[in-house]
Amino acid sequence: MLPAAGAVPYIRGEAPGARPDEAETKEPRTVDLQTGVRIYQFVRDRLDDQRDEQHPHGHEAYVDAWRKAAGLSREYADAMSSEDTAEAERALQELYEMADEWKHHPDYPAAPAVPPAA
């Protein structure tokens, strides 16, 4: 099966900074538009959970975080569409940084082995 147009091929566990659970596996994978969609949806769902728990009547910090996640998701999608790998990696990295506080959540999406640029 060929990678989708604009996908960035990589081998899990071979990139510097790969997550420990990925260092064991050498299965080929690709970073594609759905990678950004999955992490954005995960962050959005956790923010919704957090809002419901901590801010039942809404809160500006929640709104700001939600807007940041939505903006990064758009930036990632636009970069993937224009094949701007560096920009896509930057936006994806920021989304994963936002998701870090929930990294032990059962729905946490697996990160690509090639970490986005810092």
C-alpha positions in Angstrom: 0.0 0.0 0.0 1.4 3.4 -1.0 1.4 6.3 1.5 -1.2 9.0 0.9 -0.2 12.0 -1.1 1.7 14.4 1.2 2.5 11.6 3.7 5.9 11.6 5.3 7.3 8.0 5.6 9.2 7.0 8.6 10.2 3.9 10.6 9.0 3.8 14.2 11.7 4.0 16.8 14.5 5.2 14.6 14.1 8.9 15.2 15.8 10.8 17.9 13.4 11.6 20.7 11.0 8.7 19.8 8.7 7.7 22.6 10.0 4.7 24.6 7.1 2.4 23.5 7.9 3.1 19.9 11.6 2.4 20.2 10.9 -1.4 20.2 9.0 -1.5 16.9 10.4 -1.1 13.4 7.1 -1.2 11.5 6.9 1.4 8.7 4.2 4.1 9.2 3.4 7.4 7.7 2.4 10.8 9.0 -0.7 11.9 7.2 -3.6 14.3 7.7 -5.4 11.8 10.0 -2.4 12.0 12.4 -3.2 15.6 13.1 -7.0 15.0 13.2 -6.5 12.2 15.8 -4.4 14.3 18.2 -6.6 17.4 17.7 -9.7 15.4 18.5 -8.0 13.9 21.5 -6.9 17.3 22.9 -10.4 18.8 22.2 -12.1 15.9 24.0 -9.8 16.3 27.0 -10.4 20.0 27.1 -14.1 19.4 27.0 -13.8 17.0 29.9 -11.6 19.5 31.8 -14.1 22.3 31.1 -17.0 20.3 32.3 -15.1 19.3 35.5 -13.3 22.6 36.3 -15.4 25.3 34.6 -19.1 24.2 34.5 -20.1 27.7 33.5 -17.3 28.4 31.0 -13.9 30.0 31.5 -11.7 32.2 29.4 -8.6 29.9 29.8 -10.6 27.0 28.4 -11.7 29.0 25.5 -8.2 30.2 24.8 -6.8 26.6 24.9 -9.6 25.3 22.7 -9.0 28.1 20.1 -5.2 27.3 20.2 -5.9 23.6 19.6 -8.3 24.3 16.8 -5.9 26.8 15.2 -3.0 24.3 15.4 -5.2 21.7 13.8 -6.0 24.1 10.9 -2.3 25.0 10.6 -1.4 21.3 10.4 -4.0 20.5 7.8 -3.0 23.5 5.7 0.7 22.6 5.9 -0.1 19.0 4.9 -2.1 20.2 2.0 0.7 22.4 0.8 3.3 19.7 1.6 5.1 22.1 4.0 6.6 19.3 6.2 8.4 21.7 8.6 5.2 23.6 9.4 3.2 20.4 9.7 5.7 19.0 12.1 5.7 22.3 14.2 1.9 22.3 14.5 1.8 18.6 15.3 4.4 19.0 18.0 2.5 21.8 19.6 -0.6 19.7 19.6 1.3 16.8 21.3 2.7 19.2 23.8 -0.9 20.3 24.6 -1.9 16.6 24.9 1.0 15.8 27.2 -0.9 16.3 30.4 -3.2 13.4 29.3 -0.5 11.1 28.1 -1.7 8.3 30.3 -5.3 8.5 29.2 -6.5 5.3 27.5 -7.5 7.3 24.3 -4.2 9.1 23.9 -3.2 8.7 20.2 0.1 7.2 19.5 2.7 9.7 18.4 4.6 9.2 15.2 8.1 7.9 15.7 9.6 10.9 13.8 8.9 13.6 16.3 7.8 16.9 14.9 10.6 19.6 14.8 11.1 21.3 18.1 
